[in-house]
Amino acid sequence: MIRFGKKAAAVAAFSVMASMAFTGCSGSINSDEVVATVGGEEMTLGVANFYARFTQGQYETYLAGMMGTTAEEMWAQDAGDGSTYEESTKDGIMENLENMYLISQHAGEYGVSLTDEDEEAIAAAAEQFDADNSEEVKETVSGYRKDVEKVLELLTIQSKMYDPMREGVDEEVSDEEAAQKSMQYVFFSYTTTDDSGASVQLTDEEKEALLSTAQSFSDRAAAGEDMEALASEMGVEVQTGTFDSDSTTPNADLIAAADALTAEGEVTAPVETDNGIYVAKLTSLLDREATDAEKETIVEQRRSDQYNSLLEEWRDAADIKVKERVWKKVDFTYQGITITTPSEEDTSSDSGTDGAADNSTDGTAEE
């Protein structure tokens, strides 16, 4: 059973502390073997294995269950790009590790470093992990203190660099750039329910009749009748939404029709789709609340783009080499990892190691 105390997981940028149990043929690897070099800095197999095993545990514990499959079956599945899910996940893990090394190497440019409090938190977390786990467990996941501390250092610096790397973007966004319209709309579905509760598709004749109903709704709404009253009469529900020309929800054809309206109060003709018929009424050419929210989204996207652009710039400038022969030694199929939530008794006795924890959660958002 691999155990992490509550504060240690926070330092490691994971939201909850957990324990891990391994299955399969456990065995040791040479944790000092170099698996990659990033900008001239060596990454050991111990560091890569420890980070990979924790990530693997999260996938096997939570994702496999959601997919309704076993971990072994999940890792063997086609990821859709010609590789297995294991291969695709490991590629992502290695890229995350490379990025963390690069961020650490550029931290000085932003005046970012580990504080004494950070180092104390990392040391305490690694010490707790070391004390709570057997030699067999540590051999399996490369959970020795030097490897644990290195991973926690990388994650802590990454989290502290997250905001500085995103600062300085243009935060001015015009109404024109962020403009969001609003509408009311109804949907006449091609699916109905029979007496037994089963879903039934309308016949072609019934669809034609429904189109006539939708046309009547459109004509009467355009003439000024209340949408809610019409909807109640015709057995449909009025819904509201905000949109711009790039929106696709609830339906791209509906958005295109509503976006073509030029005055508030105008109503679309019936919009036929594969699943039913929409009719919409334009209620605002500039929805203030939605437009202001879109401005925040645009600024946030600029920050994310800058963060990712910096990473790409650093990756392009750095010499990054991965020893695939060594990296293949980290195998998910034959070495399973499962995370379990600790008991209250486990978490209540944790010592205070908050130093590096407070800044950790945002950093993982860009991984």
N, C-alpha and C positions, 0 to 999 in steps of 0.2 A: 504494500500500500504506500503510494507516494503522497506525502502530506505537505501542505503549504499552510502557514498561519495566515490569518486575515490580513495583517498589514503587509506581509510579503507579497501577496497577490496584488495589492494596490500599488506597491512599488513596481511590480512587473507589468503595470498598466492593464491588468485584468480586473474586471469589476467585482469579482467575488473570490474569496479564498476557496480553495478546493483541495481534495485529495485525488490522487491518481492511482489506479490499479492497472498492472500490465498483464497481458495474456500472450500466449504463444511461447516461442523459444527464446527466452531472454538470454542475453550474452553481452560481454563487454566489447568495446571497441577502443582503439587507440585514440583517446580524446585529444592528445597533443598533435595528432597528424593534421597537416594543413589541408583544408578542403577548398579554400579560395584565397585569392589575394585581391584586395580592394585598394587602389591608390597606393600600392606598395606596402599596405598593412596586411599581415597574415590573419586569416580567420581559421580558427582551429575547428576540428570536427566536433570537439566537445561542446563548443558554443553553439554550433549549428544544430547538433543533435538535441541539445537541451531545449532550444527554442522550437525546434520542429516537433518534439514530443509533446510539449504543452499545447501547441497548435493542433496536433493530431488528436489529442485528448478532447479538445473542444469539439472538433468535427465529429468524432466517433460518438461522443456522449449526446450531443444535441442534434446534429444534422442527420445522422444515420436514422435516428428514430423518426424524425420528421419525414424522411424519404421512405419510411416503411421497409427498410432493408437492414441487413447486417453490415458491420463495418467492412468485412472482407469483400462483400458484394459491392459495396459503395466504391471502394478504392479501385475495383476492377472495371467499373463502368466507363463507357466512352464519354470523355468530357466534351465531345463535339468538335474537337480540333485535331482529331487523329491521335490523341494521346489518352491514356487512362486518367481517371480522376486523381489517382495517386500522383502520377507524373505532373499533371497540371497544378495540383496543390503544392507539390514540392518546388516547382518552378516559382510559384508565388512566394513561398517561404524564403527561398534563396534571394529573390529580388528584394523582399522586405529587409533581409539581413544586410544585403549590399547597401541599400539605402540608409540603414541605420549607421553603418560604418562611415559612409560619406557625410552624413549629417554631423556625426561626431567629429570628423576631420575638419569640418568648416565651422564648428561651434565657436571657435575663438574669434572669427570674423564678426560675430554678433555679440561678443562679450559674454557668451554662455559657458558655464562650467559647473561642475558638481560642487555644491556647498558642503561644509562640514556636516550639516544636518542630512543632506542627501547621502553622503558616504556612510554615515552612521546607520541610516535606515537600510541601505543596501547590505552593509555588513551584518546587521541584525537579522535581516531576512535570510541571507545565505547561511548564517549560523544556525538559525532555527530549522531550515530545510535540512542541513547536515545532521542535526541532532535527531530529527524526527524520522529519518529514513535509513534503511539498512544498506549495507554495502552492495547487495545484489540490486536493489532499486537504483542506487546511484550509478552503478556500472551500466545498467540498462538505459537510463536516460541522460547519462553524462552529468549527473547531478552533484558533481563535486563543487566545493566552494568557489574555486577560481572560475569555473564555467558559469555557475549561477550568478556570481557577482558581475561578470563581464556582460551577460545578457541584461541584467538589471541596470547596469551603467548605460548601456546603449539605449535601452528603452526610456530611461530617465532623461538622458540628454535629448533624445528625439522629442519627448513631450515638452521639454523646456524650449526647444527650438521651433515648435509648431507655430506659435504666435509671431515671433520675430520674422520668420520666413514669409509670413503672410501680410506683414505690415507694409504700408506705403503705397497701396493701390489707390487709384482715383475713386473716391467715395461719392462723387457727384453723379446723379442719374436724373435725367430730365423726365418730365411726365410723358413726353412723346416716346421716349425709349422704353419706358416701363408700362405704358398705357394698358389697362385691363378694362374690358367691357363686361357688362353683366346681362343676364337673360333669365327669363322664365321659360320652361319647356315641359312638354308632356311626351309620353311615349306610348304608342299603341302597339302592343306586342303581338307577334305572330304565334305565340305560344299561349295556350289556355289550359285549364285544368278540368278533367272530367269528373263525374260523380264519385269515382273511387279515389280521387286525389292525384291521379297520374297526369303528367304533362302530355299535352296533345298539340301537334302542329296544325295550324289552320290549313284548310284546303285552298286551292287557287281561287275558287269562287268566294270563299270567306275573306281572303286577303283583299280581293277587289272591293268587297263590301266595306272592309275596314278602311280602305283608302278613301272611300266616299265619306266615311265618318270623319276621318282626319281632315279631309278637304273642307267639310262643313265647319269643323272646329277652327280651322285656319281663317275661313271667311268671316265667321262671326267674331273671332278675336280681333281681326283686322278692322271690323266695323265698330269696335269699341266695347264689346261685351266683356265682362269680368272673367279672367282666366280661371280663377278658382271655381266660380259657379259653373262654367262650361265643363271643367274637368269633373266636377261632382256629377253633373248630368250625364256625362259620357263614360263614366267609370274608369277614369284615369287620374293620375296624381300629378299636381304641379310641382316641379322641382326647380331649383335655382342654381345658377353657376356663373362663374366669372371665367373670362377667356381672352386670348389674343389670337392673332392669326396663326401662331405656331402650336396652339393647343390641339389636342386630339381626344380629349375626354369631355363628354361621354362618347362622342362619335365624331370622327374627322369630317364627315360630310355635313353633319349638323353644324359644326363649328364654321365650316366654310359658308354655309347658307346664312347663318346668323351674322357672321363677320361682314357679309356683303350688304347688310341692311345699313342705311345711312342716317336714319332718324330714330330717336327713342319712341317706342310705341309701335314701330313697324313689326309685322309678323311674317315669318317665312311661309312659303308654300310647304305642303307635306314633303318631308325628306325620307325617301324610301331607303332602307338598309336591309341587310340580310336577315336581321332579327325582328324588324318591325319598322314603324313609321314615327318620325319625330315631327313636332311642330314647336317653333320657338318664337318668343317675343323679346325684342331688344328693350331692356329696361334702363340701360345707362351706357353712354358712349365712353365714359371715364368713371369707373367705380373707384372712388377715392381710397377706401380701405384696401382693396385688392391691389391697386396701383402702388400704394406705399409699401405693401408687403412684397410686391415684385421688385421694388427698388432694393430692398434688403437682400432679396435673393440674388439679384444681379451683382451687388457688391460682394456678397459671399462667394459667388462664382469667380469673381475677379481674384479674390484672395486665394481660392483653391487653385486657380490657373497659375498664379504666381508661384505658389508652393511647388506644384508639379513641374513648372518650367525650370525652377531652380534645380530640382532633382535631376531633370533631364540634362541640364547644362553640366552639372557635376558628373553625371554618369558619362557623358560624351568626352569629358576632359580626363577622366580617370582610366587607368589601365585595370580592367576587371577580368580576372581569369578564375574559372571554376574547374576544379579537378573532378570531372564526372565520375571517374572510377572510384574516388573516395566518397563522393556524395551518394552513390548508389548503396553504400553500406547502411544508410538510414532507410529502412524498409518498413512501410506501414502495414503491408498485407500479413506478414508473419510475426509482427510485433505490435499487438494492439494496445491501446491506452484508453482507459475510461476515467472520467472525472466524476467524483461524488461530492456532494455538498457536506461540509463538516457539521457536527452537532453543535448546539449552543455552548456546551461545555468547552469545546475546542476553541471557539472564537472568543469567548468571554475572557479567557486568560491571556490573550495576546498582549504583548508589551507594546508601548507606544513607539511606533517607527514611522510616523507620518511624514518625515522630512521630504522624501521624494514622491510621496503618494499624491499630494494635492494637485500636481501638474500633469498627472499621467494620462488621464482619460482622453483628452483631446488629441494627443499625439497619435493614438491608434486609429483615428478616423480616416487618416489619409493613407493607411497601409494598403 
